Amino acid sequence: MKKRFACLLALSTLSLMLACTGNSQKSSLQNSVTTSSENVTTSSQETTSSSSSSSKSKNSSVFIKDNELATASGIVVIFNAKGARIEKIYWGEKQIAKDGFTVGRCANRIAKGKFTLNGVQYTLDTNNNGNHLHGGDGGGMNSWQGPFANATWTKKEQTANTIEYTLHSNDGDHGYPGNLDVSVKYTLHEDGELAIEYHAKADQDTIFNPTNHLFMSLNGNNSNANHKLEIRADNYTPLDSRQIPTGAISPVAGTDYDYTTERAFDTSKSYDDNYVLNGRGYRKVATLTGTVTNIKVDVWTDRAGLQLYKNGNTDICLETQMFPDMINHPEFADYGSIVLNSNKSFYSQTSYCFSKVA
């Protein structure tokens, strides 16, 4: 409650600051940060070039640039329409995160690229050892990131502290049923919270499990050394040799996966594993701390799972999502579903809350 109150207070303060600015100043500010339907971003090159334009509110120390959000405390988040991604996050001079691309339609793996919905079997791309990964083959150098990450999204709107991207995915896209419209809205609060809201709607029953693949190195050196990690999960989903869940829910106690109590991150081990998060609803599920900079990030989500990903001495990913291959595991039903019915709207929120350890 304190965190949400702080966020609301920060938003109220920012709104008041903007309201106090003169009408001509306010009009100029709005024109500089809002992309109309007649003037949308259509390529990553245009996105990069447009970021040179900026404006500054009379009563605010925060510069407002296209595809960029910032706080007075020095957190700067740069976005790119390609993949509706968080391109970089800076705190002061240090880059603490990068390449947070949007994953979809379904994050993680689906066994053999097959699933059955309403009695119909669907076949998806198999782009990962005979399995379907991150929505299918995205093409190009980073094809493993999936089609959402490699698509150029439309920038719908940008305000002083929000930016929203939209995408249409056709029926049959990489094998998925239904026309799907999805939006990703980012909001940067003055207290350091970067909220990610997903909205989606389809005209047929389909499956949908988005995430953001943000790479973090809170010491600002693209390394996972000198970090502490806590994950609020007593269990995880063991994998077979194909990186597909066996269907079991197993305790982390006594394993390398146990981060229920904050401890030094195990840099000797590579992770690509799904945690069964404790609790339900929107709650804090993980904390990562850089012990050199004392920058930490608290992860909040309404999702049932969290994928811990690290390969070698590189950045750490804490990807909130539903379980891998969930559509093919009825034993996971107690934890939710990735089915999106045609008469329902999808909504989910994840937040990365950055702060300094006292």
C-alpha positions in Angstrom: 0.0 0.0 0.0 2.9 2.4 0.8 4.4 1.7 -2.6 1.2 2.4 -4.4 0.5 5.5 -2.4 4.0 6.8 -3.2 3.4 6.2 -6.9 0.0 8.0 -6.8 1.5 10.9 -4.9 4.3 11.2 -7.5 1.8 11.1 -10.3 -0.4 13.7 -8.6 2.6 16.0 -8.1 3.7 15.7 -11.7 0.1 16.4 -12.9 0.0 19.5 -10.7 3.4 20.7 -12.1 2.1 20.4 -15.6 -1.2 22.1 -14.8 0.7 25.1 -13.4 2.5 25.6 -16.7 1.1 28.3 -19.0 -1.3 27.2 -21.7 1.1 27.9 -24.6 3.8 26.0 -22.8 1.4 23.1 -22.1 0.4 23.0 -25.8 4.0 23.0 -26.9 4.8 20.1 -24.5 1.8 18.0 -25.6 2.8 18.5 -29.3 6.4 17.4 -28.6 5.5 14.1 -26.8 2.3 12.9 -28.5 2.4 10.9 -31.8 -0.8 11.2 -33.7 -2.4 8.5 -35.9 -1.2 10.4 -39.0 2.4 10.6 -37.8 3.3 7.3 -36.2 6.8 5.8 -35.8 7.3 3.3 -38.7 10.9 2.2 -38.3 13.6 1.9 -35.7 15.7 4.4 -37.7 12.9 7.0 -37.4 12.6 6.2 -33.7 16.3 6.9 -33.2 16.3 10.2 -35.2 13.2 11.5 -33.6 14.7 11.3 -30.1 16.7 14.4 -30.7 13.6 16.6 -30.2 12.9 17.5 -26.6 11.1 19.9 -24.3 11.2 20.8 -20.7 8.3 21.7 -18.4 8.7 25.1 -16.7 8.3 23.6 -13.2 10.1 20.3 -13.8 13.7 19.3 -14.0 12.9 16.3 -16.2 13.5 16.6 -20.0 10.9 15.0 -22.1 12.1 13.4 -25.4 10.5 11.2 -28.0 10.8 7.5 -26.9 12.4 8.5 -23.6 11.1 8.8 -20.1 13.1 10.2 -17.1 12.9 11.0 -13.5 14.3 13.9 -11.6 16.5 11.5 -9.6 18.4 10.6 -12.7 16.7 7.4 -14.1 16.5 7.5 -17.9 14.6 4.9 -19.9 15.1 4.8 -23.7 12.5 2.9 -25.8 12.4 1.6 -29.4 9.4 0.9 -31.5 11.1 -2.3 -32.8 9.9 -4.9 -30.3 8.2 -2.2 -28.2 11.4 -2.6 -26.3 13.2 -1.0 -23.4 16.4 -0.2 -25.3 18.4 1.1 -22.3 18.0 2.1 -18.7 20.5 4.5 -17.1 20.9 5.7 -13.6 23.2 8.6 -13.8 26.2 7.6 -15.9 25.6 3.8 -15.5 23.7 1.7 -17.9 21.9 -0.8 -15.6 19.6 -2.6 -18.0 19.1 -3.1 -21.8 17.2 -4.8 -24.6 14.0 -5.4 -22.8 12.1 -6.6 -25.9 8.4 -7.7 -25.8 7.9 -11.4 -26.3 4.8 -12.9 -27.9 2.4 -14.3 -28.7 3.6 -16.9 -26.2 6.8 -16.5 -24.1 9.0 -19.5 -23.5 8.6 -23.0 -25.0 5.7 -25.0 -26.4 6.6 -28.7 -26.8 6.9 -29.7 -30.5 5.1 -26.6 -31.5 1.7 -28.2 -30.9 -1.3 -27.6 -28.8 -5.0 -28.4 -28.8 -7.7 -25.8 -28.2 -11.5 -26.4 -28.4 -10.7 -29.8 -29.9 -8.6 -28.4 -32.7 -4.9 -29.1 -32.9 -2.7 -26.2 -34.0 0.9 -26.4 -35.2 3.3 -23.5 -34.6 6.8 -22.7 -35.7 9.5 -25.0 -34.3 12.5 -22.8 -33.8 14.2 -24.3 -30.8 15.3 -27.9 -30.8 12.0 -29.0 -32.3 10.0 -26.8 -29.9 8.3 -23.4 -30.3 10.1 -20.6 -28.5 8.9 -17.0 -27.9 6.2 -16.9 -30.5 8.2 -18.4 -33.3 11.0 -17.5 -35.7 11.4 -13.8 -35.7 13.7 -13.7 -38.7 17.1 -11.9 -38.9 20.0 -12.0 -36.5 17.8 -12.2 -33.4 15.2 -14.6 -34.7 15.1 -16.4 -31.3 13.6 -13.3 -29.8 10.4 -14.0 -31.7 8.1 -12.1 -34.1 6.9 -9.5 -31.5 10.5 -8.5 -30.7 11.4 -8.2 -34.4 8.2 -6.3 -35.5 8.1 -2.5 -35.6 5.2 -1.5 -33.4 3.1 1.7 -33.7 3.7 4.3 -31.1 0.1 5.2 -30.0 0.9 7.9 -27.5 3.5 9.5 -25.3 3.0 11.7 -22.3 5.2 13.2 -19.7 5.6 9.8 -17.9 4.0 7.2 -20.2 4.6 5.6 -23.6 2.3 3.1 -25.4 2.9 0.9 -28.4 0.4 -1.2 -30.3 0.6 -4.2 -32.7 -1.8 -6.2 -34.8 -1.1 -9.9 -35.3 -3.1 -11.7 -38.1 -5.0 -14.9 -37.8 -2.6 -17.7 -38.5 0.5 -15.7 -37.6 3.2 -18.3 -36.9 0.4 -20.8 -36.5 -1.7 -19.0 -33.8 -5.5 -18.8 -34.3 -7.3 -15.4 -34.3 -6.6 -11.8 -35.1 -4.9 -10.3 -32.1 -4.6 -6.7 -31.1 -2.1 -6.0 -28.3 -0.7 -2.9 -26.6 2.2 -2.4 -24.2 2.1 0.7 -22.0 5.1 1.8 -20.0 4.8 4.2 -17.1 7.8 5.6 -15.3 7.0 6.9 -11.8 9.2 9.4 -9.9 9.9 6.8 -7.2 11.7 4.7 -9.8 8.9 2.3 -10.7 8.8 1.3 -14.3 5.3 -0.3 -14.8 4.5 -2.4 -17.9 0.9 -3.0 -18.7 -0.3 -5.5 -21.4 -3.7 -5.3 -23.0 -4.9 -7.7 -25.7 -8.1 -8.8 -27.5 -8.6 -11.5 -30.1 -11.5 -12.4 -32.4 -11.1 -16.1 -31.8 -10.1 -18.2 -28.8 -6.3 -18.3 -28.8 -3.4 -18.6 -26.4 -1.4 -15.6 -25.2 1.5 -15.3 -22.7 3.6 -12.2 -23.1 6.6 -11.1 -21.2 9.5 -8.6 -21.3 13.0 -10.0 -21.7 14.9 -7.2 -19.8 18.6 -7.8 -19.3 19.9 -6.3 -16.1 23.3 -5.7 -14.7 22.8 -3.3 -11.8 26.5 -2.6 -11.3 26.6 -1.1 -14.8 29.2 -3.5 -16.3 27.1 -6.1 -18.2 28.1 -8.7 -15.7 26.1 -10.8 -13.2 29.0 -10.8 -10.7 28.5 -9.0 -7.4 24.7 -9.4 -7.2 22.3 -10.6 -4.6 19.0 -12.2 -5.5 15.8 -13.1 -3.7 12.9 -15.0 -5.5 9.7 -15.5 -3.5 9.1 -19.0 -4.8 9.2 -22.2 -2.8 8.8 -24.3 -5.9 9.9 -24.6 -9.5 9.0 -26.6 -12.6 11.7 -29.2 -13.4 12.6 -29.6 -17.1 13.4 -32.6 -19.3 16.3 -32.7 -21.7 14.3 -30.6 -24.3 13.9 -27.8 -21.8 10.2 -28.7 -21.5 8.5 -29.0 -18.0 8.0 -32.5 -16.8 4.7 -31.5 -15.2 6.1 -31.8 -11.7 6.0 -29.0 -9.1 9.2 -29.5 -7.0 10.6 -27.6 -4.0 13.6 -25.4 -4.4 14.9 -26.2 -0.9 18.3 -28.0 -1.1 18.8 -27.1 -4.8 20.8 -24.5 -6.7 17.4 -22.8 -7.5 16.8 -21.8 -3.8 16.7 -18.0 -3.6 13.9 -17.9 -1.0 16.4 -16.0 1.3 18.5 -13.3 -0.4 21.9 -14.6 -1.2 24.8 -14.0 -3.5 23.9 -14.8 -7.1 25.5 -18.1 -8.3 27.6 -16.8 -11.2 29.0 -20.3 -11.9 25.6 -21.7 -13.0 23.6 -20.9 -16.1 19.8 -20.6 -15.5 16.8 -20.9 -17.9 14.3 -22.0 -15.3 10.7 -21.3 -14.3 9.8 -20.5 -10.7 6.4 -21.1 -9.2 5.8 -17.8 -7.5 4.3 -17.7 -4.0 0.9 -15.9 -3.6 -1.7 -14.7 -6.0 -2.5 -11.3 -7.5 -0.2 -8.3 -7.9 2.6 -8.7 -5.4 6.4 -8.4 -5.0 8.0 -11.6 -6.2 11.8 -10.9 -6.5 14.6 -8.5 -5.6 17.9 -8.2 -7.3 20.7 -6.0 -5.8 24.0 -4.8 -7.3 26.4 -4.9 -4.4 28.9 -2.5 -6.0 26.4 0.3 -6.8 23.8 -0.6 -4.2 21.1 -0.2 -6.8 18.3 -2.7 -6.4 15.2 -3.6 -8.3 12.0 -5.1 -6.8 9.9 -7.0 -9.3 6.1 -6.9 -8.9 3.7 -8.9 -11.0 0.3 -10.6 -11.2 1.8 -13.6 -13.1 2.2 -17.1 -11.7 5.7 -17.7 -12.9 9.1 -16.1 -13.2 11.8 -17.3 -15.6 15.3 -16.8 -14.3 17.7 -16.5 -17.3 21.5 -16.1 -17.3 24.0 -17.5 -19.8 27.6 -17.1 -18.8 29.0 -13.9 -17.2 26.2 -11.7 -18.7 23.2 -9.8 -17.6 20.4 -11.3 -15.5 16.8 -11.7 -16.7 13.8 -11.9 -14.4 10.9 -12.6 -16.9 7.4 -12.6 -15.4 5.1 -14.9 -17.3 2.9 -18.0 -17.0 4.5 -21.4 -17.1 6.3 -22.8 -20.1 4.2 -25.3 -22.2 1.3 -24.5 -19.9 -1.3 -25.2 -22.6 -0.1 -28.9 -22.7 -0.1 -29.4 -18.9 -3.5 -29.8 -17.3 -1.7 -30.4 -14.0 -0.8 -26.6 -14.0 -4.4 -25.5 -14.2 -4.5 -24.5 -10.5 -2.0 -21.7 -11.4 -4.0 -20.1 -14.2 -4.3 -20.4 -17.9 -2.9 -18.9 -21.1 -6.1 -19.3 -23.0 -7.5 -15.9 -24.2 -11.2 -16.3 -25.1 -12.6 -14.2 -27.9 -15.1 -12.5 -25.6 -12.5 -11.5 -23.0 -9.9 -8.7 -22.8 -6.4 -9.6 -21.5 -4.7 -7.4 -18.9 -1.5 -8.0 -16.9 1.0 -5.8 -15.1 4.6 -6.2 -14.2 6.7 -3.5 -12.5 10.5 -3.1 -12.1 11.0 -0.8 -9.2 14.5 0.7 -9.0 15.9 2.3 -5.8 19.2 2.6 -3.8 19.9 0.5 -0.8 20.3 2.8 2.2 
